[in-house]
Amino acid sequence: VPWRSEALSSSATALTPARPDRELSSDVDRDYYSTQADIMAADKLKDPENFLEAAVKISHTSPDIPADVQLSMKDHLLRRTRISRQTTEPASSNRHSSFKKHLPRQMHHVTSVDRGSDFLDVDDHPTCTAAALGRIQPELYKQSTQEAEESSKNETACGKINFSLKYDYEGEQLLVTILKALDLPAKDLCGSSDPYVKIYLLPDRKCKFQTRVHRKTLNPTFDEMFQFPVPYEQLPARKLHLSVFDFDRFSRHDMIGEVILDNLFESSDLSRETSIWRDIQYATSESVDLGEIMFSLCYLPTAGRLTMTVIKCRNLKAMDITGYSDPYVKVSLICDGKRLKKKKTTIKKNTLNPTYNEAIIFDIPPENMEQVSLHISVMDYDLVGHNEVIGVNRVGSHAEGLGRDHWNEMLAYPRKPIAHWHPLLEPKKSEKEVTEHTDHTDDYHI
């Protein structure tokens, strides 16, 4: 084929180095010219056009291809080769370009660099100062400090309370009237409180009174009067203590605050009723008084009989929204951690100071007196739902404090009733759950 012969001859001419006129006389000469031919061929193939041309003309057995088709194939392969050989670089970011463009101008304004400090001295920029770059500016924190102070004031702001004092010379008693309270803090999630007030005439804390609970209000009006029997000459040594609480049906009552009037004659001689306003001082939550129970113990060794007489309770914790409770007393006989028997008193309705005078008898052999103890629970009866524990106490040889002393005194003086007042304590969680579970279906009297 003419065009194939022509192409092959031109390609052979291009890839063949110039031959010397003389005959190759040695193997060194042959190797030299062979190497030069390879180098020239490699240089020719580095060019994409030469490479494609060689690729098209290299085959001696390929079918006849017209010249125009061969040319179009060459152009197509050339374009693909150029695309594949193109090296790409990421496009320059406008942000970086802008930074590079303005960097000399910005650096022009920097007059000095203090390597011993944490900021730059900028002279020409009116809003960029050294303090703004590295120094703490106290004015930025003034607002936060003010807000923190206001928040602290809100936490300690417990409102005000209005009460009046008057002394009854004929009855020799101090009359304390709780009138109202204003701006009490909200203790419930609904944004309100269920406040009530406890009144003490210190230093005597056993004689205390309590107002009714007022539901869902921060400005309750009480208008309740209480009488403290006290001789007039003792009034200078007495202090009036008012504790404001938020009633909670299912948990501890939250203490809102307190007021202590050190001098009862601060405003007048109490010959006539005097109205007094006081700020309620913030007080941390403290354990609420659960009340006290009085009972006697008597043991007859010959009969093996233990008699416990529940006499009365006083100042019990209010469990109902009315400000009262429906208390009864449950006594359990415990031996080696197991409850053997339990008995209960009658229920006293709507009172925090119930009187029982009811005897509970257990038969216990003398040899077992060291292994047994009595667990006393003062309960609040609830017609709907479970009965709740107001407070508990324990007496026995392994009890603590007064409970152990009372038990040992009973054993030391057999056949003689020994009576003591016992403070009610918060029950343990396990004891409370067991008591609530076992009491709601029982008969509530002996």
PyMOL commands that set and color helices and strands:
alter all, ss='L'
color gray80, all
select helices_A, chain A and resi 2-15+27-46+48-57+67-84+94-109+130-134+138-156+232-237+366-368+402-412+429-439
alter helices_A, ss='H'
color red, helices_A
select strands_A, chain A and resi 110-113+120-122+160-168+173-182+195-202+204-210+221-229+239-246+254-261+274-279+281-282+292-300+305-314+327-335+338-344+355-363+372-380+388-396+418-423
alter strands_A, ss='S'
color yellow, strands_A
deselect
rebuild
show_as cartoon
